[in-house]
């Protein structure tokens, strides 16, 4: 690997290295090299939507031994997570000499870890790349949950759990929610389990087990057929609707302009190539932000909160 100055490092979602590459090029910070899932860039950190994690203060050091590498990391802080990208045996021997990092799956609803967590990898047997600071509190930017394999009708609930964990807030008893495109009911199930009231809207019926949950009501219809101004105000608007991104952008703007939702959590699903122009339009909405969640596929999650 050629010598280079590294100003930032981005962790790509599995299978989406090309999308992250295109995004970073669009942002004027093209990767100078790739190391496994890591995009190594010469410039300072930029706000990446597609990266699961961003190393914000990367350093490269020459190390003479396994013990020296471990000593160096421990001299900076306690908690470190390895991103294996090569020289696996040597990296694992260094990892064994570091304090263990408790990365137990979260029991939702549970706040994300707050302890400082750095990340590191080996560039060569005698060269270590690390950053004491990074944007995600999770190793590799991958939040893991204790899953419920019996209650929900689909695994889509994990996206909602991750989105709410990222926000640091979730529906609570006494709050009202709309779930657009709800069927079979993974998100509705997750909301109802929190004790909030939720109205699920879809053309197809909910799974009977979800329909029977306390606090759940169902209205048959299209998410796009609703007139937001005719709806009662809700605390949360959730949407996992399958539709073209441009249509979802219009849907989000209609609800925001109608002032009928305090918060929005919406999946933006791409069909074919990634539509960066629509992404930028979502990101430009005042009060809004975008993220690619670990549990997302070729999609983004749009967050918005009323001022």
C-alpha positions as CSV (number, residue, x, y, z in Angstrom):
1,X,0.0,0.0,0.0
2,X,1.4,3.4,-1.0
3,X,2.1,6.0,1.7
4,X,-0.6,8.6,1.9
5,X,-2.0,11.2,4.2
6,X,-5.3,10.1,5.6
7,X,-7.7,12.7,6.8
8,X,-10.8,10.6,7.2
9,X,-12.0,7.0,6.9
10,X,-15.5,5.8,6.0
11,X,-17.0,2.3,6.7
12,X,-19.0,1.1,3.8
13,X,-22.2,-0.9,4.3
14,X,-21.7,-4.5,3.0
15,X,-22.4,-4.5,-0.7
16,X,-22.6,-0.8,-1.1
17,X,-19.0,0.2,-1.5
18,X,-19.7,1.5,-5.0
19,X,-22.5,3.7,-3.7
20,X,-20.3,5.1,-1.0
21,X,-17.5,5.7,-3.6
22,X,-19.9,7.6,-5.8
23,X,-21.2,9.7,-2.9
24,X,-17.7,10.6,-1.7
25,X,-16.7,11.6,-5.2
26,X,-19.9,13.8,-5.4
27,X,-18.9,15.4,-2.1
28,X,-15.4,16.2,-3.4
29,X,-13.6,13.7,-1.2
30,X,-12.9,10.7,-3.4
31,X,-11.2,7.7,-1.7
32,X,-7.5,7.4,-2.4
33,X,-7.5,3.8,-1.5
34,X,-9.8,1.0,-0.2
35,X,-8.9,-1.4,2.5
36,X,-11.7,-4.0,2.9
37,X,-14.8,-2.0,3.8
38,X,-12.8,1.1,4.6
39,X,-12.6,4.1,2.2
40,X,-9.4,6.0,3.0
41,X,-9.6,9.7,2.0
42,X,-7.0,12.4,2.1
43,X,-9.3,15.2,3.0
44,X,-11.1,16.1,6.3
45,X,-14.3,14.3,7.2
46,X,-17.4,15.2,5.1
47,X,-21.0,14.5,6.0
48,X,-21.6,11.1,4.4
49,X,-25.1,9.5,4.4
50,X,-24.0,6.1,3.1
51,X,-21.1,5.5,5.6
52,X,-22.1,3.4,8.6
53,X,-19.3,5.0,10.5
54,X,-16.7,7.8,9.9
55,X,-13.3,7.9,11.6
56,X,-12.8,11.5,12.2
57,X,-9.2,11.7,13.5
58,X,-7.2,8.9,11.8
59,X,-3.5,8.3,12.6
60,X,-0.9,6.0,11.2
61,X,1.9,4.7,13.4
62,X,4.7,2.2,12.8
63,X,4.7,-0.6,15.4
64,X,7.6,-3.0,16.2
65,X,5.5,-5.6,18.0
66,X,2.1,-6.8,19.0
67,X,2.7,-5.6,22.5
68,X,3.8,-2.1,21.3
69,X,0.6,-1.8,19.2
70,X,-1.6,-2.7,22.2
71,X,0.3,-0.4,24.5
72,X,-0.1,2.5,22.0
73,X,-3.9,2.1,21.8
74,X,-4.3,1.6,25.6
75,X,-2.3,4.8,26.2
76,X,-4.9,6.8,24.3
77,X,-8.2,5.4,25.7
78,X,-9.8,2.2,27.0
79,X,-12.3,1.1,24.4
80,X,-11.3,0.1,20.8
81,X,-13.0,-1.9,18.1
82,X,-11.1,-3.8,15.4
83,X,-12.2,-3.5,11.8
84,X,-10.5,-6.6,10.2
85,X,-9.2,-5.7,6.8
86,X,-6.1,-7.8,6.5
87,X,-3.2,-9.3,8.5
88,X,-6.0,-11.1,10.5
89,X,-3.9,-13.3,12.8
90,X,-1.6,-10.4,13.9
91,X,-4.7,-8.1,14.4
92,X,-6.4,-10.7,16.5
93,X,-3.3,-11.1,18.7
94,X,-3.3,-7.3,19.3
95,X,-7.0,-7.4,20.0
96,X,-6.5,-10.1,22.7
97,X,-4.2,-7.6,24.6
98,X,-6.8,-4.9,24.6
99,X,-9.6,-4.5,27.3
100,X,-12.7,-6.3,26.1
101,X,-15.4,-4.1,24.6
102,X,-18.9,-4.9,25.8
103,X,-20.9,-5.0,22.6
104,X,-23.9,-7.0,23.8
105,X,-27.0,-6.7,21.7
106,X,-29.3,-3.9,22.7
107,X,-32.7,-4.7,24.3
108,X,-35.0,-2.1,22.6
109,X,-35.9,0.5,23.8
110,X,-32.4,1.1,25.1
111,X,-30.2,4.1,24.6
112,X,-27.0,3.8,22.6
113,X,-23.7,3.4,24.4
114,X,-22.1,6.7,25.4
115,X,-18.6,5.5,26.3
116,X,-15.8,6.7,23.9
117,X,-15.0,4.1,21.3
118,X,-12.2,4.2,18.9
119,X,-11.5,2.0,15.8
120,X,-8.4,0.5,14.3
121,X,-7.0,-1.8,11.7
122,X,-3.6,-2.9,10.4
123,X,-2.3,-1.5,7.1
124,X,0.7,-3.8,7.3
125,X,2.2,-6.1,9.9
126,X,4.2,-3.1,11.2
127,X,1.7,-0.2,10.5
128,X,-1.5,0.5,12.4
129,X,-4.3,2.9,11.4
130,X,-6.6,4.1,14.2
131,X,-8.9,6.9,15.2
132,X,-9.8,7.8,18.7
133,X,-13.0,9.4,17.6
134,X,-15.7,8.2,15.2
135,X,-19.3,9.1,14.4
136,X,-21.0,5.8,15.5
137,X,-21.0,4.5,19.1
138,X,-21.2,0.9,17.7
139,X,-18.3,-1.3,16.3
140,X,-18.3,-1.0,12.5
141,X,-21.4,1.3,12.9
142,X,-23.5,-1.8,13.3
143,X,-26.1,-1.7,16.1
144,X,-27.3,-5.2,17.0
145,X,-30.5,-6.0,18.9
146,X,-31.9,-8.9,20.9
147,X,-34.4,-9.9,18.2
148,X,-38.0,-11.0,18.6
149,X,-38.4,-14.0,16.3
150,X,-42.0,-14.8,17.3
151,X,-44.1,-11.6,17.6
152,X,-43.5,-9.4,14.5
153,X,-44.7,-10.6,11.1
154,X,-41.5,-9.4,9.4
155,X,-38.0,-8.3,10.2
156,X,-38.7,-4.7,9.1
157,X,-39.2,-3.8,12.8
158,X,-35.4,-3.8,13.1
159,X,-35.2,-0.7,10.9
160,X,-37.6,1.1,13.1
161,X,-35.7,0.1,16.3
162,X,-32.5,1.3,14.7
163,X,-34.0,4.6,13.6
164,X,-35.4,5.3,17.0
165,X,-32.1,4.3,18.7
166,X,-30.3,6.7,16.4
167,X,-32.8,9.5,17.3
168,X,-32.5,8.6,21.0
169,X,-36.3,8.8,21.3
170,X,-39.3,6.6,20.4
171,X,-43.1,6.6,20.7
172,X,-44.3,6.3,24.3
173,X,-47.7,5.6,25.9
174,X,-50.1,8.5,25.3
175,X,-48.6,9.4,21.9
176,X,-50.3,8.9,18.6
177,X,-48.7,7.5,15.4
178,X,-49.6,6.9,11.8
179,X,-47.9,4.0,10.0
180,X,-48.1,4.4,6.2
181,X,-47.7,1.3,4.0
182,X,-48.0,-0.8,7.2
183,X,-48.8,-4.3,5.9
184,X,-47.9,-6.9,7.1
185,X,-47.3,-4.8,10.2
186,X,-43.7,-5.0,11.3
187,X,-43.5,-1.3,12.2
188,X,-47.0,-1.2,13.6
189,X,-46.1,-4.2,15.9
190,X,-43.0,-2.3,17.1
191,X,-44.9,0.9,17.8
192,X,-47.7,-0.9,19.6
193,X,-45.2,-2.8,21.8
194,X,-44.0,0.6,23.0
195,X,-47.5,1.4,24.3
196,X,-48.3,4.2,21.8
197,X,-51.5,4.3,19.8
198,X,-51.0,3.6,16.1
199,X,-53.2,3.8,13.0
200,X,-51.9,1.5,10.2
201,X,-52.8,2.4,6.7
202,X,-52.4,0.1,3.7
203,X,-54.4,-1.4,0.8
204,X,-53.9,-4.9,2.2
205,X,-54.9,-6.0,5.7
206,X,-52.5,-6.3,8.6
207,X,-51.4,-9.6,10.0
208,X,-54.3,-10.7,12.3
209,X,-51.9,-11.0,15.3
210,X,-50.9,-7.3,14.8
211,X,-54.4,-6.1,14.2
212,X,-55.5,-7.6,17.5
213,X,-52.8,-5.7,19.5
214,X,-54.0,-3.1,22.0
215,X,-53.7,0.4,20.6
216,X,-53.8,-0.7,16.9
217,X,-56.4,0.5,14.4
218,X,-56.4,-0.1,10.7
219,X,-57.7,1.9,7.7
220,X,-57.7,0.4,4.3
221,X,-56.3,2.8,1.7
222,X,-53.3,4.3,0.0
223,X,-50.7,6.4,1.8
224,X,-50.7,8.7,-1.3
225,X,-54.5,9.0,-1.2
226,X,-54.5,10.7,2.2
227,X,-54.9,14.5,2.4
228,X,-52.7,15.4,5.4
229,X,-54.7,18.6,6.1
230,X,-57.8,16.4,6.7
231,X,-56.0,14.2,9.2
232,X,-55.7,14.7,13.0
233,X,-52.3,15.8,14.2
234,X,-50.0,12.9,15.3
235,X,-46.8,12.8,17.3
236,X,-45.1,10.4,14.8
237,X,-45.6,9.7,11.1
238,X,-43.9,6.5,10.1
239,X,-43.6,5.3,6.5
240,X,-42.0,2.2,5.0
241,X,-43.9,2.6,1.7
242,X,-42.4,1.1,-1.5
243,X,-42.5,3.9,-4.0
244,X,-40.2,5.9,-6.3
245,X,-38.0,8.3,-4.2
246,X,-39.4,11.4,-5.9
247,X,-42.9,10.4,-5.0
248,X,-41.8,9.9,-1.4
249,X,-40.2,13.3,-1.4
250,X,-43.5,14.9,-2.4
251,X,-45.3,12.8,0.3
252,X,-42.9,14.0,3.0
253,X,-43.3,17.7,2.0
254,X,-47.1,17.4,2.0
255,X,-47.1,16.3,5.6
256,X,-44.6,18.8,6.7
257,X,-46.5,21.7,5.0
258,X,-49.7,20.5,6.5
259,X,-48.2,20.6,10.0
260,X,-49.9,17.4,11.0
261,X,-46.9,15.5,12.3
262,X,-44.3,16.4,15.0
263,X,-41.8,13.8,13.7
264,X,-41.3,11.8,10.6
265,X,-39.4,8.6,10.1
266,X,-39.6,7.5,6.4
267,X,-37.8,4.9,4.3
268,X,-36.6,6.1,0.9
269,X,-36.2,3.1,-1.3
270,X,-34.1,3.3,-4.5
271,X,-35.2,1.3,-7.5
272,X,-32.2,0.8,-9.7
273,X,-29.5,3.4,-9.4
274,X,-29.1,5.6,-6.3
275,X,-30.8,8.9,-6.9
276,X,-28.3,11.4,-5.3
277,X,-30.4,14.4,-6.5
278,X,-33.4,13.2,-4.5
279,X,-31.2,12.5,-1.5
280,X,-29.9,16.1,-1.6
281,X,-33.5,17.3,-1.9
282,X,-34.5,15.4,1.2
283,X,-31.4,16.6,3.1
284,X,-32.2,20.2,2.2
285,X,-35.6,20.1,4.0
286,X,-35.3,22.3,7.1
287,X,-35.2,20.1,10.2
288,X,-34.5,17.0,8.2
289,X,-31.6,14.6,7.9
290,X,-30.8,11.3,6.1
291,X,-28.9,8.2,7.1
292,X,-28.3,4.8,5.7
293,X,-29.0,2.4,8.6
294,X,-27.3,-0.9,9.1
295,X,-30.6,-2.6,8.7
296,X,-31.4,-0.7,5.5
297,X,-31.0,-2.3,2.1
298,X,-30.7,-0.1,-1.0
299,X,-32.6,2.7,0.8
300,X,-32.2,5.6,3.2
301,X,-34.1,6.7,6.2
302,X,-35.4,10.3,6.4
303,X,-35.8,11.9,9.8
304,X,-37.6,15.1,10.4
305,X,-38.8,17.0,13.5
306,X,-40.9,20.1,13.7
307,X,-39.3,23.2,15.1
